[in-house]
Amino acid sequence: MSSITIRCKNTGEHVSVPLGSTLYEVYDLCGLQMKYGPVSARINNKVQGLNYRFYNSKDVEFLDLYTHSGMRVYSRTLFFILSKAVEDLYTDGRLFIEAGVSRGYYCNLAIGRTITEADIRDIKKRMQQIIDADMPIHRIQCPIEEAISLFRNRGMESKAQLLESQTNLYAYYYQLGDTIDYFYSCLLNSTGKIHLFDLTQLDEGILLRIPSQQDPATLCEMPQQNKMLDAIREYHRWQNILGVRTAGQVNAAIQSGRATELINISEALQERKIAKIADDIVERGAKIVLIAGPSSSGKTTISKRLAIQMQALGMHPHIISTDDYFVNRVDTPLDANGEYDFECIGAVDTTLFNLQMNQLLRGEEVDLPHYDFQIGERVYDGRRLRIGPDDVIILEGNHALNPIMSIQIEEADKYRVYVSALTAISLDEHNYVPTADIRLLRRILRDYNYRGFTARETIHRNPSVNTGEEKWITPYQENADATFNSALLYELGVMRNQIMPVLEQVNERDPEYAEASRLRKFLRYFTPVPADQIPPTSLLREFAGGSSFKY
């Protein structure tokens, strides 16, 4: 039998394997012992499922549940098992995997009546039976017309629409027993590799809980995120107004000439939300508006648009950035690697901030600082401020909702806003789009257009950015008086043409190639939208360029 040579990056060794070996067979030949893996692998820096077969020499890095990529594979497999359990139990039931919330996945189940605890117990029991049976998950490739017909005949219209908007000759789908489904990336090759999950009722839906990436033996904690859930429901109401819930529906609308309508209504709905927040601020008499959100959430543009709405109400807003209250670089705390930790609250001079805000609230004039990033020091350039009865301070920055940031300011004077791309358009009913992917794409585009960073550099920094957000930003989102979902229905269509050439610059030899390749594949699901149709005040202009605001 012919053999080929595989270079295992986990061990740094070369191993000879039979031609046509599967990924899982190669794992055994490499002698690896992963407690929570493998679940997939990077083959020549591109992620593949365990059913992949080798016909040429390759580099292989096996992935387990301690990796983001591995956890995505695990979660998608759970989606499939949940979908099958619902299909098995409810003849006409429909499952919608809607958003990531409370460190799990919020799912809406349509069964013609209100979901009960007994329903959840039955679904969980059926899922466990499927897992215990260690059923194989088959990946089947066929002409795309055949896949479209197959899904349409089974009433899975959102999947048929998604594939209809693609230009590929062939497509693939997954089969589990007599259940079929489509997922945009790989799954585990059998249900028995799922070792831990849970289902619990959350509001009117179900929360699918998954293992912790830090400790896969335990489930993720389940923080209460009721305000976030409310914002997600509001967004779904907006989608219903437009008559689009999935990528296939958006693509069909664009292809039928409705792109301008989608853009205009999406922007109008966001502007109504901003105006409502402005009304609430004035009604409460708040003097300091604190706006926070993770990187690339659009909080800078939202601050500027909120300022316009405040002016329309007769107020005089003053926008200040928390960045101007950074401590001098030499005083910045160090992280575990001995490098400056700019993401932590200790990097901000909260004492000075609280002092100056209270001085302003007392009617005193204040000499505002400006942080010079070139020299890494806080400087004073003559920018002075005194506020009167109709003045409002709008403060935006990563730590704006952290209680430490404004600990000495009276609660009655504060109004908090959390901004993030909480949920966007789903690919179909079982393929939701993670908010982290939307923000990463925005950041890649912004960094390339305005900061001189390549896609590879931005992708490389992304894990540390996410870690900082998990520690310093998202824990405080429920402190907000208002939650603003900055996702736009049409934005992925706009970003597709702009960001594809940027992602294609990532070299196959780069470790970041796997993520760049995944994002490219993801963007291809969306029909391009011309950028010249975007209004100059759109928050998408913060990343794509052409904004009428100055940043």
Order of alpha helices (4+ residues) and beta strands (2+ residues): beta-beta-alpha-beta-beta-beta-alpha-beta-beta-alpha-beta-alpha-alpha-beta-beta-beta-beta-alpha-alpha-alpha-beta-alpha-beta-alpha-beta-beta-beta-beta-beta-beta-alpha-alpha-beta-alpha-alpha-alpha
